[in-house]
Amino acid sequence: MNQIKVLVVDDSKLYREIIKSGIEKDEAITVIAEASDAVEARNMIAKHHPDVVTLDVEMPGMNGVEFLKKILPQFPVPVVMVSSISEAVVDALGAGAVDYVVKPDNMTLDWFYYELILKIKIASVAKVKNNVPVLFPQRTSELRAGTCNIIAIGASTGGTEAIFDIICKLPRNSPGIVIVQHMPPVFTGMYAERLNKSCELEVIEAKKGDVVYPGRVLIAPGGFMMRLIYKNGIYSVDCFEADKVNGHIPSVDVLFESTAKAAKEKAIGVLLTGMGSDGAKGLLAMKQAGAFTIGQDEASCVVYGMPKVAYELGAVELQVPLKNIAQVIIETLAM
């Protein structure tokens, strides 16, 4: 079995030792080198050609986000950020990082190691993209109203930038949008704020009872399930605590299945990049209820997992490259 070769980058020798000792407990992973700053990290990447890099956000000289922007065009290697809770993590995902793990604080080391090993394994099969989206992409024309009430989107690994690409291309009179992106608490709020500053739509982290209306995007809060409700002619969301579904909370399946019941044929479902199968059954339920369903194609996915399972289930009406999904939505609404 070929081991996953990892470069650990952190200015703290203690954290480098913590990360190395933990991830090497898994026989599939070996740490081939360590680096304490960006210059050393670049040299280690050029010398050792790691399969995955773990990278701290805060480093002397050049921080992790700046490093990503400079290094990925030269060496497209999958990067997992290992950082304290910070808006810089969301920026790092925008700069090309595949995923992130929060440094241990109140959590146990065992949970930290479990998350980091899992993310390293996912990153090792991910496709790295070094084309960072433009902050304000060119918008399309206004939509024709009344053809659709709800757009439901689900994503996991690689999804933060995929969602960004779609949302920032949609005009302000788009139907109400509900989104599940696999993220832990706190980060979903930071992500919603980033989207809200970068597009024409109003984007917020959802809370129980929030109304879904045209021009508004609701992001499921980390640590809570979110489902769509239709009552007295009004769409709203219910955010609630529950056990994980498909290993996730929030779960795309929970959102999609509720959308199938609440919006039926008045919905569009979009399943984007991500490992696993979350959202596949829910997208099938939406299609069976009459909704139009879209799956991101393999070539443009960071990880072609969730859309692949959905396609194999017959849940995907149309497979589309990421760059074209917003336009497909607009053209569908204008029919």
N, C-alpha and C positions, 0 to 999 in steps of 0.2 A: 504493500500500500504506500503510495506517494504521500509524504507528509506535507501539510500546508506550512510554507516557510513564512515566518512573521518577523518584521522589523518593529521593534518597540521604541517609540520616540516620546520622551518626557524629560523635562529638565530636572525632575526629582529622581535621584538614584533610588530612593526608597520605593517610589511608585513603579519604577522600572522593574525592581526586584519583585514587588507584589504581583505585577502583571505577568512577568515571566514565570514565576513559580506556580501561579494559578493556571495559566492556559496550557502549560506543558504537562499538567496532570492528564490531559487528553492526549492519547497516543497519536492522534491524527495531526497534531500541531507541534512544531518546533520553532523556537526563537533563534534565528540565525545571526541576528545582530541587534545592537542597541545604539541609540543616539540621544544626545542631550539638547541639541538645538537644530535649527533648520539647515545650517551648512553641513554639519556632520550627517544629518539625515539624508541630504541629497547625495553625499558621497557614498553612504551605505546602500542607498537604492541603486546607484550606478554600479557599485561593486558586486552586490549580492543578488540583485533582481528578486526581491521578495514577492510572494504571492499576495500578501496583505500587509498593510502598515497600520499600526495603532498609533494615534497621534493626539497629543494634548493640545488644547486650544491656546493656553497661556504658556509662551516660551520666550526666552530672552532674545533680543535682536529682531526676530521676525515671528509673529504669532502664527498659529496654525492655519487661520483663514488665508492670510497672505501667502503662506507656504503652499497651500493647496492650489491657489491661483497660478503660482509660478511653476510648480513641479508637475502638475497633471498634464499640461501640454507637452512636456518633455518625456515624462515617464507615466503613462496611464495605468497606475497601479491602484487597486481598490484600497480605500482608506476608511477605517473605523475610528471615529473620534472617541476619546476617553476623556471626559471633562466633568467639571462641576456644573451644576445647573446655571445656564447662561444663555443670553440671546445670541452669543457668538456661535453656539452650536447650530442654531437655525441658519446663520450666515454660512457656516461650514458646509451644511447640506446644500446650500445654494451654490457654493463654490466647487461642488463635485464629490464631497464625501458620500460614501455609500450608506453609512449608518452611524450610530453613536451609542455609547453606554455611559451612564452617569457614574462618576467616581464614588466609591463607597464612602458613606457618611453614617447615616443611621441604619442602612441596610447591612446585612451580613456579607462577609466576603464570599461565602458559598453562593449567594444569589448573584453577586457581581461576577464571579467566575462563570456561572451558568450563562448569564446574559452575554458576556464577552465572547465566550467560546462559540455560542450559537451565532452571534453576529459575524465573527471571523469566518465561520464555515459558510455562511450565506455570502459574505463578501468575496470569498475565494472563487465563487462561480458567477459573480456579478460582472456585467459589462460596464466598464468605466467610460463616462462621457466627459470630455473636457470642453464642450461647447456650452458655457454658462448662458442661460437665457438673458435676453435684453430686459432691462428693468421695466421699460414701458413699450411693449411690442405694439405694432400697428393694429389699431382696432378695425373691426369690420363694421358694416352698416347696421342700422337699427333693425330689430327683429319685428316680424309680424306677430301681433299679440293673439292669444287665445288658442293656439294650437297645442300647447302643453302647459301643464301647471307646475310640474316638479322635474328637476334633474337631480338624480342621485348618483354620487360618485364614491367609489371605494378604492383604496390603495394601501400598499405596505412599503417594502424596501424600494427606494427610488421614487416613491410617490410624491414626496414634498415638491420636487421640481416638476414632475409631470402635472400635478394639479395646478401649480403656478403657471405653467405653459398654457393650460386650457383656460383657467379663470381670467387671466390677463388679456385674453383675446376676445372675451365675450362682452357685448355691449351692456349698457346699464339697464336696459329694459328686459334682460333675460328673465326667464321664469325663476322662481325660487329654487335655490340649490342647497342640498343637504349632503354632507361629506363625512365619511369615516376614513381617516388616515391613522394607521397604527402608530400611536405616540403615547408616551406616559403623561401623567398630570404635569401641569405647568407649561410644558413645551407646546401643547395645543393652543394655549392662549398666546404665546409668543409667535407661533406660526400664523395664527389668525391676524394678529396685528401687522405682521410683515405683508401678508396678502392684502390687507385693507389699505395699506399705504401705497401699494403698487398697481392697483387696478381700479376700474371704474365702479365696481360693485362694492356694496357694503359687506364686509366680512367680519364676523364675530365668532367667538367661542360660544357655543350654544349653552343654554340653561333651560331647565324644565319650564315648559309653557311658552317658550319663544315662538312667535308666529312666523310662518314661512310665506314670503310675498315676493313679487317680482323685484329684481335688483338686489336681493339679499342672499348671502351665503352663510350657512350655519355649519360650523366645524364641530363634530362630536367631541366633548371634553374627555381628556385622558382619564382613565379609571372609571368611566361611566358608559353604559350602553345608551344608544340613542335610537328611538324609533319615531316614525312619522305617524301623525294622527290626523284624521279628517272629521270634523264635527261642525254642524251648523254652517256649512259652506266655507269653513276656514281650516287651513292646514297649520299645524303646529307640531312641536317636537316634545317628546317625553324623554328626559335624561334620568337614568336610574341606576342604582347599584345592582350588580348581579354577578353570578359566576362567569368565568371566561367561556366564550364560545369559539371553537376552533383554535383555542389557545390565546385568544385576544379579547381585550376589553378596552375600547369599544370594538364591536364586531361588525364587519360589512354585511354579513348574512342577516343579522338582526335588523339593520337599517333597510336592506333591500327587500326582505320579506314583508316588513311593515309597509314599505312603499308600494309593493304589489297589491296589498289589501286596500290601502288608503287612496292611491291615485290610479290604479289599474292602467288603462290604456292612455291616460293623460300624463304619462311619465316617460322619461328617457333614463336608462341605466347605463353607467359607464364603469367598467372594471379595468383598473390599471395595474402596472407592474407590482410584483410582490411575491414572496415565497409562500408556498402552501396552497390552500384551497379556499380560504375565507372569501365569501362573496359569490362563489360559483353557483351554489344551490339557490341563493337569494336572487341572483341574476336570472336563473332559469324560472323562478317563480314570477319575476317581473315579466319575462317574455310570455309565459303562459297566461298572464293576466292581460296581455295586449300591449305592453310597453315596448318601445323600440330599444334594443340593447346593443351596446358597442363594447368591444374588447380591444385593448391595445395589442398591436401585433408583436411578434417575437423579436424582430430586428430592433425595435425602438425601446423594448423593455430593459431595465437594468437586471431584473430577474423575471423570466417568463414562467411564472408558477401559477398564480391565481387566474390570469386570463387564459392560460393553457387548459387548466382543469375545466373552466367554464366553457371553452370552445369544444372540448371533448364531450361535455355533457349536452351539447346542443343549445346552450344558453345564449350564445353570441350570434346576433343577426348579422353583424358586420365587423370584421377585423380591420383596424385602421392604424397607420403609423401615428405616433403621438402628435407630430407637427400638424396633422390634418384633422384631429378629433374636433377641435373647436369649430372648424368650418363645416364639418359633417353635421354637428349639432345645429348650427345656424341654418344650413340648407334644409334639414329635416323639419325644423320649426316653421320654415317659410313655405312648406308644401301646402 
